[in-house]
Structures are given as C-alpha cells and as structure tokens.
Amino acid sequence: MENDTASPAPEANSFGAVYVLEPNAQHTHTAVLLHGRGSSGEEFAQELLESPLSGQVTLAQKLAGWRLVFPSSRELWSTVFEEEMPAWFEAHSLTDVTARQDLQMGGIRESVKYLTTVLDEEIDRLGGRAENLILGGISQGGAIGMWTLLCSAYRGRHLGGFVGASTWLPFAENVMHYLGRATNAKEDPTAEVATSDADAFVESMMAPLKRSLADPGGSALVHATPVFLGHGTDDAYVDIELGRQARHVLTSVGLKVEWREYAGAEQEGHWFKVPDEVDDMADFFTMVASSSASTG
C-alpha cells in the first residue's frame, strides 16, 4: 500500500499503534475503522483494503480522497483463550452475551474514551466537519464502534455515517430498557443483581444520549447519522440474530439503518462477503460523501 503510516499510541502499554493510509487525492473525508478481537489496525487494513470490488478495483483505490484510519486495541486477558490478546473489551461468551458482563464494562469504558479522542483529532483534521467522517468496524470493533457512536451523541454534531460488519451490540437489552425502548421487562429473579449492575453501567455511559433524545434539537443530531450493517447468514462466531438485535436497537433509537444479509463469506461467514458486501460498503461511502458535499 502507498502512503501508509503507523503512529504510536499516546500512552505506553495502552492502546496499540494507529495505522493510517493517507489519501491519494485531495483529502475530503475520513474513515475510522476498527478491527476485531485478535487482530490489529494494520492487519485489518491490509486485509480489508485489498479486498476487490466487483470491478476488480480495491476499496483503497475507490476511496482516493479518504484518509483511512485504523486504531489498534489494547492487549487484554481473555478468559476464553486464557492468554493476552488484542481486544477492545473482554467478551466472555457470544453464545450467552449476558454471561460475565462485568468483564466487559472496563474495556468498553476505556475503549470508548480512547476512540472519542481519536475521532476528535480526526474531525479537527477535517476542519470540524464531523459529517465528513465515517466510523465503523468488524465484529468486536463494530461493537465498540456502536457504543462510541451512541455515547458521543451529546457532542453537538453528527458523524457522516457508521458501518458495521458481523457485529453485535453489548448490553443491547439494557440499552433498550434504559432508553425506554424495551417492550418486555426482565422476569428472571436470579439475574437481578447482574441486571442492576449492567443497568447502572449503561446509565453511566448513555445518560447524555438519553438527554439528547429527549430534546428535539439533540434528537435530530442523533438521527442524522446513517448506518450500514452487514452480516453473514452463516456467521459461525457472531450469530446473525445478534446483528439483527443491534439493528433493532439502533432503529428504535431513531437511526436510519440499511441492513444487508450475505451468505458464503470467508472465515466461516465471519468476514466481509467479497465482492458483494465490499461493493455495498463502497456505495455507502459514496452516498455519505455526496450527502456531505451537498450540505457543505
């Protein structure tokens, strides 16, 4: 790849290097894209950006005017694999996403804080035009990306868009309950303590979003960010029902979500379907660029 750089994390022994592919044309837009568990910004960039579109053009070539930013997570202890590995937060189980939710909280909190800083820096590079920036990610990267999107809703601006692939929303039911979107109350008395802790965590992170949704002006800003979610029907790692649940939460909040399902992707369905999904993502990027140009 050309014009690629890797910068060190702002704090030693914290988040990894940020991998950047500089634009090959005048810089007009930026995408901040997050890797999944066990990967890194650079590895994710190389795998994604070399994926061909239907016309044998790569995504990197298609986005000539975009600055493409790939942050890296910290190394966290995995209770599943019993070793240190790159992860935005500890996800104990994707079969039962409510299992050991206490292990997720610290990682989500710190990653959202870090990524908000990354977004602020990139928006400054765009002259404050947050609508010229797309946030997104795959799997766990998409999960923490959605959390960052929702937790930054109070900042008086809207992003150009959000892209998620093969992902899910941690604490989805608690988010729905807190924001007043839940249709059924929890009835399991054995889960009372864990639910209380989870609800308190969600409230501590998403109080600004709730205030924004209660205000017409703030609500309009929240709703202004379009979302693209793609998921494999045969995903062996993140069941498609978890992706559908994430779509439901975002739609309930008032976001406009374009949802696409794919079959036959590599890595047991847990990757971008080539070229279909990459084509759809490229179209979404083009739509965001056109929309921001018309309002600029």
Backbone torsions as a table, in degrees:
resi	resn	phi	psi	omega
1	MET	NA	150.6	179.1
2	GLU	-98.6	154.4	173.0
3	ASN	58.0	36.2	179.9
4	ASP	-101.8	143.2	-179.6
5	THR	-139.5	157.2	174.4
6	ALA	-130.6	122.5	-179.5
7	SER	-108.4	147.5	-178.7
8	PRO	-69.1	156.5	175.7
9	ALA	-66.2	154.6	-178.4
10	PRO	-66.7	-21.9	-179.5
11	GLU	-130.9	132.0	178.1
12	ALA	-62.1	147.5	177.9
13	ASN	59.9	24.5	178.3
14	SER	-119.0	-120.8	180.0
15	PHE	-77.6	152.5	-175.8
16	GLY	-77.3	-171.9	-177.6
17	ALA	-67.7	149.6	174.5
18	VAL	-97.0	120.3	179.9
19	TYR	-94.2	130.4	-175.0
20	VAL	-128.1	131.7	169.8
21	LEU	-107.0	111.4	-178.2
22	GLU	-73.0	151.4	-178.7
23	PRO	-66.6	149.7	176.2
24	ASN	-94.8	6.9	176.5
25	ALA	-142.7	-172.9	178.4
26	GLN	-57.9	130.9	-177.2
27	HIS	-71.2	117.6	179.2
28	THR	-120.6	-29.5	-174.9
29	HIS	-141.5	163.9	179.3
30	THR	-137.2	143.5	171.6
31	ALA	-124.0	130.5	174.9
32	VAL	-108.9	113.9	-170.5
33	LEU	-123.3	134.0	-168.3
34	LEU	-112.5	132.8	-178.8
35	HIS	-76.6	169.2	176.3
36	GLY	-92.4	179.3	-178.9
37	ARG	-61.3	137.7	177.1
38	GLY	86.1	2.2	-178.2
39	SER	-116.4	-164.7	176.9
40	SER	-149.3	169.3	179.4
41	GLY	-59.1	-45.9	-177.4
42	GLU	-66.9	-44.3	180.0
43	GLU	-62.7	-44.5	178.9
44	PHE	-62.0	-42.8	-180.0
45	ALA	-59.8	-47.6	-177.1
46	GLN	-64.5	-39.4	-179.7
47	GLU	-70.8	-42.6	-177.1
48	LEU	-73.1	-48.8	-170.6
49	LEU	-73.8	-15.6	175.2
50	GLU	-93.4	-1.7	176.8
51	SER	-69.7	126.1	-175.2
52	PRO	-78.0	146.0	168.3
53	LEU	-83.4	179.3	-175.7
54	SER	-63.3	-26.8	179.0
55	GLY	-91.0	15.2	-179.5
56	GLN	65.7	15.5	171.2
57	VAL	-92.5	139.4	179.5
58	THR	-82.2	162.7	178.3
59	LEU	-61.4	-37.7	178.8
60	ALA	-62.3	-40.5	178.6
61	GLN	-69.1	-34.5	-179.7
62	LYS	-67.3	-31.8	-174.9
63	LEU	-105.4	56.5	-172.5
64	ALA	-62.2	-33.6	-177.9
65	GLY	-92.8	9.2	-176.2
66	TRP	-100.4	138.5	167.4
67	ARG	-89.6	120.5	-174.8
68	LEU	-107.0	117.6	-170.3
69	VAL	-116.0	125.9	-176.9
70	PHE	-124.3	90.5	176.5
71	PRO	-66.6	161.4	175.9
72	SER	-118.9	144.5	-179.6
73	SER	-77.1	-179.4	170.8
74	ARG	-83.6	171.8	168.9
75	GLU	-92.4	122.8	-179.8
76	LEU	-124.2	152.4	176.6
77	TRP	-73.1	126.1	178.1
78	SER	-95.2	120.6	177.4
79	THR	-73.3	-17.8	179.3
80	VAL	-82.7	-49.6	-176.4
81	PHE	-94.0	-8.3	178.3
82	GLU	54.8	50.8	175.3
83	GLU	-162.5	162.6	174.3
84	GLU	-74.7	135.7	177.6
85	MET	-155.4	156.5	179.2
86	PRO	-61.8	128.2	179.7
87	ALA	-161.8	143.5	176.4
88	TRP	-77.4	-28.0	175.7
89	PHE	-162.6	165.2	-179.9
90	GLU	-86.3	116.7	176.5
91	ALA	-107.2	102.9	-173.0
92	HIS	-68.8	-36.2	-177.7
93	SER	-155.6	136.9	172.0
94	LEU	-105.0	-0.8	171.4
95	THR	-81.1	-41.7	173.2
96	ASP	-125.1	94.8	-173.0
97	VAL	-69.5	-10.4	177.8
98	THR	-92.2	-3.4	-178.9
99	ALA	-73.1	129.7	177.4
100	ARG	50.6	47.5	178.3
101	GLN	-62.4	-23.4	179.0
102	ASP	-60.5	-26.5	179.9
103	LEU	-73.5	-19.5	-176.2
104	GLN	-85.0	-27.8	-166.2
105	MET	-60.7	-50.2	-177.3
106	GLY	-61.8	-43.2	179.8
107	GLY	-64.7	-42.5	178.1
108	ILE	-62.6	-45.6	-178.4
109	ARG	-59.7	-48.4	-177.2
110	GLU	-70.1	-38.0	-179.7
111	SER	-68.5	-40.9	176.9
112	VAL	-61.5	-43.3	178.8
113	LYS	-60.3	-45.9	-179.9
114	TYR	-64.5	-46.6	-176.5
115	LEU	-69.0	-30.4	174.1
116	THR	-62.2	-38.2	176.3
117	THR	-64.7	-43.3	177.9
118	VAL	-60.3	-45.0	179.7
119	LEU	-62.6	-42.9	179.0
120	ASP	-58.7	-43.1	-179.5
121	GLU	-65.2	-40.9	-178.9
122	GLU	-71.4	-35.4	176.9
123	ILE	-67.1	-37.0	175.2
124	ASP	-60.6	-39.2	178.0
125	ARG	-62.8	-27.6	179.2
126	LEU	-89.9	12.1	-179.8
127	GLY	71.2	26.3	179.1
128	GLY	87.7	2.1	-177.2
129	ARG	-85.4	82.0	-179.4
130	ALA	-61.6	-27.2	-179.6
131	GLU	-69.2	-8.3	177.0
132	ASN	-97.0	13.4	-178.3
133	LEU	-122.7	135.5	173.7
134	ILE	-110.6	135.5	173.1
135	LEU	-109.4	142.6	178.4
136	GLY	-170.5	-179.1	179.1
137	GLY	176.3	171.5	179.1
138	ILE	-114.2	143.4	174.7
139	SER	53.5	-121.1	-179.5
140	GLN	-63.8	-30.4	175.4
141	GLY	-65.4	-38.8	175.4
142	GLY	-66.7	-36.2	179.3
143	ALA	-63.4	-48.2	-179.6
144	ILE	-72.3	-27.0	174.8
145	GLY	-64.8	-42.6	177.8
146	MET	-64.0	-40.7	177.3
147	TRP	-62.8	-41.0	178.9
148	THR	-65.4	-41.3	177.2
149	LEU	-58.2	-48.2	-177.2
150	LEU	-70.8	-36.3	-176.8
151	CYS	-79.3	-13.3	179.9
152	SER	-102.2	13.5	-175.1
153	ALA	-67.2	-16.9	-175.3
154	TYR	-84.8	-2.2	-165.5
155	ARG	-83.3	10.6	172.7
156	GLY	74.9	24.9	179.1
157	ARG	-159.2	165.5	176.7
158	HIS	-125.6	146.1	177.0
159	LEU	-77.0	161.5	179.3
160	GLY	-67.4	-31.9	179.7
161	GLY	179.0	170.9	175.7
162	PHE	-134.4	137.9	179.2
163	VAL	-125.3	127.1	177.3
164	GLY	-130.2	140.3	179.2
165	ALA	-131.6	132.8	175.7
166	SER	48.8	50.5	-170.7
167	THR	-128.4	178.8	179.9
168	TRP	-150.3	169.6	179.8
169	LEU	-113.4	107.1	177.2
170	PRO	-59.6	143.5	180.0
171	PHE	62.2	30.4	-175.3
172	ALA	-56.0	-46.7	-178.1
173	GLU	-66.2	-37.2	178.8
174	ASN	-67.9	-36.9	176.7
175	VAL	-63.0	-45.7	179.0
176	MET	-60.2	-44.1	-179.1
177	HIS	-63.5	-46.1	-176.9
178	TYR	-65.2	-39.1	-177.6
179	LEU	-84.5	3.2	177.1
180	GLY	75.9	24.0	-179.3
181	ARG	-104.5	-4.5	-176.5
182	ALA	-72.1	144.4	179.1
183	THR	-101.8	-25.0	-179.2
184	ASN	-129.8	131.5	176.8
185	ALA	-76.3	153.2	176.6
186	LYS	-69.3	137.6	-176.5
187	GLU	-118.3	0.3	-177.0
188	ASP	-86.0	106.3	-177.0
189	PRO	-66.2	-24.0	-179.9
190	THR	-71.2	-17.9	-178.6
191	ALA	-96.6	9.7	-172.0
192	GLU	-60.5	-47.1	-177.4
193	VAL	-66.7	-48.0	-179.1
194	ALA	-62.1	-40.9	179.5
195	THR	-63.6	-40.3	178.9
196	SER	-61.5	-44.4	178.1
197	ASP	-63.1	-42.6	-179.6
198	ALA	-65.5	-42.4	178.6
199	ASP	-62.9	-40.3	178.7
200	ALA	-64.3	-39.2	177.7
201	PHE	-63.6	-47.7	179.7
202	VAL	-60.4	-42.9	179.5
203	GLU	-61.7	-41.2	-178.0
204	SER	-65.7	-27.4	-177.6
205	MET	-94.5	-32.6	-169.2
206	MET	-113.6	13.3	175.0
207	ALA	-57.4	-42.1	177.8
208	PRO	-60.6	-37.8	177.7
209	LEU	-63.6	-42.5	-179.7
210	LYS	-62.7	-40.3	177.5
211	ARG	-65.5	-39.5	179.8
212	SER	-63.8	-41.3	-179.1
213	LEU	-68.1	-24.4	179.0
214	ALA	-81.7	-12.2	-179.0
215	ASP	-108.1	129.5	-177.3
216	PRO	-55.6	-42.5	179.6
217	GLY	-66.9	-44.7	178.8
218	GLY	-65.8	-39.6	178.7
219	SER	-61.9	-39.9	179.0
220	ALA	-62.6	-38.2	177.9
221	LEU	-66.4	-42.9	178.4
222	VAL	-59.1	-46.1	-174.8
223	HIS	-73.1	-12.1	-174.1
224	ALA	-78.3	-10.4	-178.8
225	THR	-93.1	111.3	177.4
226	PRO	-73.6	153.6	-175.7
227	VAL	-129.2	137.4	172.0
228	PHE	-119.0	123.6	177.3
229	LEU	-124.2	125.9	175.2
230	GLY	-119.5	145.3	-177.3
231	HIS	-153.4	142.2	177.9
232	GLY	-80.3	132.0	177.0
233	THR	-66.0	-21.5	-178.6
234	ASP	-111.8	24.5	179.7
235	ASP	-62.7	119.2	-176.3
236	ALA	-86.3	-8.4	-175.2
237	TYR	-110.7	-45.4	175.7
238	VAL	-117.4	103.5	-175.9
239	ASP	-56.5	141.6	-177.2
240	ILE	-59.9	-25.8	178.2
241	GLU	-64.2	-30.6	175.6
242	LEU	-68.5	-37.3	175.3
243	GLY	-65.1	-41.2	178.2
244	ARG	-64.6	-35.5	176.7
245	GLN	-63.9	-43.1	177.6
246	ALA	-60.7	-43.8	176.5
247	ARG	-58.1	-43.0	-179.1
248	HIS	-62.2	-42.6	179.9
249	VAL	-63.7	-48.4	-178.1
250	LEU	-63.3	-39.9	178.2
251	THR	-65.3	-39.4	179.6
252	SER	-64.4	-32.6	176.7
253	VAL	-70.4	-21.2	178.6
254	GLY	113.2	5.1	178.3
255	LEU	-78.7	145.9	177.1
256	LYS	-87.9	113.5	-173.3
257	VAL	-111.9	124.5	170.1
258	GLU	-93.5	117.7	-174.2
259	TRP	-112.6	128.9	178.4
260	ARG	-130.8	139.6	177.1
261	GLU	-114.6	142.4	-175.7
262	TYR	-133.1	158.0	175.6
263	ALA	-132.2	145.2	172.9
264	GLY	89.6	17.4	177.4
265	ALA	-72.3	159.7	177.4
266	GLU	-68.6	174.3	179.4
267	GLN	56.4	46.6	177.9
268	GLU	56.5	40.5	177.4
269	GLY	81.2	-0.3	-175.8
270	HIS	-103.1	56.0	177.7
271	TRP	-162.0	173.6	178.3
272	PHE	-68.6	132.2	175.0
273	LYS	-73.6	120.7	-177.4
274	VAL	-103.9	131.0	1.2
275	PRO	-95.0	-4.3	-168.9
276	ASP	-54.5	-54.4	-175.4
277	GLU	-69.5	-36.4	178.1
278	VAL	-66.1	-38.5	174.6
279	ASP	-60.1	-46.4	-178.5
280	ASP	-64.1	-38.9	176.5
281	MET	-63.6	-44.2	179.8
282	ALA	-61.1	-39.6	177.1
283	ASP	-63.1	-38.7	178.8
284	PHE	-65.4	-43.1	176.8
285	PHE	-59.3	-43.2	179.9
286	THR	-63.8	-40.4	178.1
287	MET	-62.1	-44.3	179.6
288	VAL	-62.5	-43.4	-180.0
289	ALA	-61.6	-42.0	179.9
290	SER	-66.6	-41.2	-179.1
291	SER	-64.3	-43.7	-178.9
292	SER	-69.3	-33.1	178.7
293	ALA	-67.6	-35.4	-177.9
294	SER	-73.4	-21.3	-179.8
295	THR	-102.4	-3.9	-177.0
296	GLY	-77.3	NA	NA
